Amino acid sequence: MQKRALTDLLYLKDHYLREFDARVVKAEGDLIVLDRTAFYPTGGGQLNDTGIIRWPSSEAQVTDVSKKTGAVTHKLKGPMPPQDAAIHGVIDWDRRYAFMRYHSALHVLCGLVYHMYGGLVTGGQIYPERARMDFDLQDLNPERVQEIEKACNKEIQESRPITIRFLPRDEAMKHPDLIRTKINLLPPNISEVRVVDIEGLDVQADGGTHVANTKEIRGIKVTKTENKGRINRRMEIVLT
């Protein structure tokens, strides 16, 4: 059975939540754990959120966020709030929104590569100003890259809704297409699978933050490709 998380993960259900209230349940050194948070921790190829945490007597910058055994740890720069303090968190929205747009763009990309060429994902990383994804493909010639980029931008302009739902693990495992990575990365203790659905295009298990509609991505450009092995090709994109 999946254990109850020590931190209520607000970002899993509301990607547009910019501010929230919470309580400090643990404070040690420059690290705190909150009972609930909208700060996304590094994971799944997406970097952590940053921002500010305020309490009645002061405030501090959130410089790093990580998750382990159900608790989300926030690294602070500046004063430390006392344990049990009521805090108000504010997300660096420009950084978060860039991650949301890039993450959704990568789902469009990997959905099309999967449907067009059967390529599975072997790796990926999202940065504030670019993103990359690796596929188990042998051939990624310039004509194919151009075809993929054109198809991605066409789908983005279709203004497809992007929704989140949660499925029991047993039900999710009946749909092998939900796992787009070459290796199944779902931890064995996860009893509920979070699914990201780009209507009419792509459905897959994922824990990151996304925009609500592909039109918010606006467009992509493939800026770089690399040969990372015999059957491993990398594509790097920027948003347009």
C-alpha positions as CSV (number, residue, x, y, z in Angstrom):
1,M,0.0,0.0,0.0
2,Q,1.2,3.5,-0.9
3,K,2.1,5.5,2.3
4,R,0.5,8.9,2.8
5,A,2.8,11.7,1.8
6,L,4.2,13.8,4.6
7,T,3.7,16.9,2.4
8,D,0.5,17.6,0.5
9,L,1.7,18.1,-3.1
10,L,-0.5,21.0,-4.3
11,Y,1.3,21.2,-7.7
12,L,0.1,17.8,-8.7
13,K,-3.5,19.1,-9.2
14,D,-3.1,22.8,-9.8
15,H,-0.2,23.8,-12.0
16,Y,-1.3,27.5,-12.0
17,L,-1.2,27.9,-8.2
18,R,1.3,30.7,-7.6
19,E,0.8,31.3,-3.9
20,F,-0.2,29.1,-0.9
21,D,-0.3,29.0,2.9
22,A,1.3,26.2,4.9
23,R,2.9,25.2,8.2
24,V,6.5,24.3,8.9
25,V,6.6,20.8,10.2
26,K,10.4,20.5,10.4
27,A,13.3,23.0,10.4
28,E,16.9,22.0,10.4
29,G,19.9,24.0,9.2
30,D,18.8,25.8,6.0
31,L,16.2,23.2,5.2
32,I,12.5,23.1,6.0
33,V,9.6,20.7,5.4
34,L,6.1,22.0,5.0
35,D,2.8,20.2,5.5
36,R,1.7,21.3,2.0
37,T,3.6,23.0,-0.9
38,A,3.1,24.3,-4.4
39,F,6.9,24.3,-5.0
40,Y,7.8,21.6,-7.5
41,P,10.9,19.5,-6.5
42,T,13.5,18.4,-9.0
43,G,12.4,15.2,-10.7
44,G,11.3,13.6,-13.9
45,G,13.7,15.8,-16.0
46,Q,12.2,19.0,-14.6
47,L,14.2,21.4,-12.4
48,N,12.8,22.6,-9.1
49,D,10.8,25.8,-8.6
50,T,12.3,28.8,-6.7
51,G,10.6,31.7,-5.0
52,I,10.0,33.2,-1.6
53,I,8.6,32.0,1.8
54,R,7.2,34.6,4.1
55,W,6.1,34.5,7.7
56,P,5.1,37.3,10.2
57,S,8.6,38.3,11.2
58,S,10.6,37.8,8.0
59,E,11.1,36.1,4.6
60,A,13.6,33.9,2.8
61,Q,14.4,32.8,-0.7
62,V,13.7,29.2,-1.8
63,T,16.8,28.2,-3.8
64,D,16.3,24.4,-4.1
65,V,13.5,21.9,-3.6
66,S,13.8,18.1,-3.3
67,K,11.5,15.2,-2.5
68,K,12.4,12.0,-0.6
69,T,10.2,9.4,1.1
70,G,7.1,11.5,0.8
71,A,8.5,14.8,2.3
72,V,9.4,17.9,0.2
73,T,12.4,19.7,1.5
74,H,12.9,23.4,0.8
75,K,16.4,24.9,0.9
76,L,16.3,28.6,2.1
77,K,18.7,31.5,1.7
78,G,18.2,34.0,4.5
79,P,16.4,33.8,7.9
80,M,14.8,30.5,9.0
81,P,11.2,30.3,10.1
82,P,10.7,28.4,13.4
83,Q,9.0,25.0,13.5
84,D,5.2,25.2,13.5
85,A,5.3,28.7,11.9
86,A,2.6,29.6,9.5
87,I,4.2,30.6,6.2
88,H,3.0,32.0,2.8
89,G,4.8,30.7,-0.2
90,V,5.2,32.5,-3.5
91,I,6.4,30.7,-6.7
92,D,8.8,32.4,-9.2
93,W,6.1,32.3,-11.8
94,D,8.2,33.1,-14.9
95,R,10.5,30.2,-14.1
96,R,7.5,27.8,-13.4
97,Y,5.5,28.8,-16.5
98,A,8.6,28.3,-18.7
99,F,8.9,24.8,-17.3
100,M,5.2,24.1,-17.9
101,R,5.4,25.2,-21.5
102,Y,8.5,23.2,-22.2
103,H,7.2,20.1,-20.4
104,S,4.0,20.2,-22.5
105,A,6.0,20.8,-25.6
106,L,8.1,17.6,-24.9
107,H,4.9,15.6,-24.5
108,V,3.8,16.8,-27.9
109,L,7.2,15.9,-29.3
110,C,7.4,12.4,-27.7
111,G,3.8,11.7,-28.6
112,L,4.4,12.4,-32.3
113,V,7.8,10.6,-32.4
114,Y,6.1,7.5,-30.8
115,H,3.1,7.5,-33.2
116,M,5.2,8.4,-36.3
117,Y,8.3,6.2,-35.7
118,G,7.7,4.1,-32.7
119,G,10.5,5.8,-30.8
120,L,10.5,5.5,-27.0
121,V,12.1,8.0,-24.6
122,T,15.5,7.2,-23.2
123,G,16.1,10.5,-21.4
124,G,15.2,14.1,-21.2
125,Q,15.8,17.4,-19.4
126,I,13.9,20.7,-19.1
127,Y,15.7,24.0,-18.5
128,P,14.1,27.5,-18.3
129,E,15.2,28.4,-21.8
130,R,15.5,25.0,-23.7
131,A,14.7,21.4,-23.4
132,R,16.0,18.1,-24.8
133,M,14.7,14.6,-25.3
134,D,16.4,11.4,-26.3
135,F,14.8,8.6,-28.3
136,D,15.6,5.0,-29.2
137,L,15.9,5.8,-32.9
138,Q,18.5,4.8,-35.4
139,D,17.7,7.5,-38.0
140,L,17.2,11.2,-37.3
141,N,18.2,12.8,-40.6
142,P,17.5,16.5,-41.4
143,E,14.4,15.6,-43.4
144,R,12.9,13.6,-40.6
145,V,13.7,16.4,-38.1
146,Q,12.0,18.9,-40.3
147,E,9.0,16.6,-40.6
148,I,8.8,16.2,-36.8
149,E,9.1,19.9,-36.1
150,K,6.4,20.7,-38.6
151,A,4.0,18.1,-37.2
152,C,4.6,19.4,-33.6
153,N,3.8,23.0,-34.5
154,K,0.7,21.8,-36.4
155,E,-0.6,19.9,-33.3
156,I,0.3,22.8,-31.0
157,Q,-1.9,25.2,-33.1
158,E,-4.8,22.8,-32.8
159,S,-5.3,24.2,-29.3
160,R,-5.7,20.8,-27.7
161,P,-6.8,20.8,-24.0
162,I,-4.3,19.2,-21.6
163,T,-5.9,17.5,-18.6
164,I,-4.7,15.5,-15.5
165,R,-6.4,12.5,-14.0
166,F,-5.4,9.7,-11.5
167,L,-5.8,6.0,-12.2
168,P,-5.4,3.0,-9.9
169,R,-2.1,1.3,-10.8
170,D,-3.7,-1.9,-11.9
171,E,-5.9,0.0,-14.3
172,A,-3.1,2.1,-15.6
173,M,-0.9,-1.0,-16.3
174,K,-3.6,-2.3,-18.7
175,H,-2.6,0.6,-21.0
176,P,1.1,0.0,-21.9
177,D,1.1,3.1,-24.1
178,L,1.0,5.2,-20.9
179,I,4.6,4.5,-20.3
180,R,6.7,6.2,-23.0
181,T,10.1,5.6,-21.5
182,K,12.1,2.7,-22.6
183,I,12.4,1.6,-19.0
184,N,9.4,1.7,-16.7
185,L,10.3,4.3,-14.1
186,L,7.1,4.0,-11.9
187,P,8.2,3.0,-8.3
188,P,6.7,-0.3,-7.2
189,N,5.0,1.4,-4.2
190,I,2.9,3.8,-6.3
191,S,-0.7,2.7,-6.1
192,E,-2.1,5.6,-8.1
193,V,-0.8,6.7,-11.4
194,R,-1.0,10.4,-12.5
195,V,-1.9,10.6,-16.2
196,V,-1.4,13.7,-18.5
197,D,-3.7,13.7,-21.5
198,I,-3.2,15.9,-24.5
199,E,-6.7,15.5,-26.0
200,G,-6.6,13.5,-29.2
201,L,-2.8,13.3,-29.3
202,D,-1.0,11.8,-26.4
203,V,-1.7,10.1,-23.0
204,Q,1.1,9.1,-20.6
205,A,2.0,8.7,-17.0
206,D,3.8,11.8,-15.7
207,G,4.4,13.8,-12.5
208,G,5.4,17.2,-13.9
209,T,3.7,20.5,-14.4
210,H,1.9,21.5,-17.6
211,V,-0.1,24.2,-19.4
212,A,-3.8,23.7,-19.8
213,N,-3.8,24.0,-23.6
214,T,-1.3,23.4,-26.3
215,K,-1.9,27.0,-27.6
216,E,0.1,28.2,-24.6
217,I,3.2,26.5,-25.9
218,R,2.9,28.7,-29.0
219,G,5.5,26.8,-31.1
220,I,8.8,25.0,-31.0
221,K,12.0,24.9,-33.0
222,V,14.5,22.0,-33.1
223,T,17.8,23.7,-32.6
224,K,20.1,20.7,-32.3
225,T,20.3,17.0,-32.8
226,E,23.0,14.6,-31.5
227,N,23.9,10.9,-32.0
228,K,24.2,9.6,-28.4
229,G,24.7,5.9,-29.4
230,R,23.9,3.2,-31.9
231,I,20.1,3.5,-31.3
232,N,19.9,6.8,-29.3
233,R,19.2,10.2,-30.9
234,R,18.8,13.5,-29.0
235,M,16.7,16.5,-30.1
236,E,17.0,19.9,-28.4
237,I,14.2,22.4,-28.7
238,V,13.4,26.0,-27.9
239,L,10.0,27.7,-27.7
240,T,9.1,30.2,-30.3
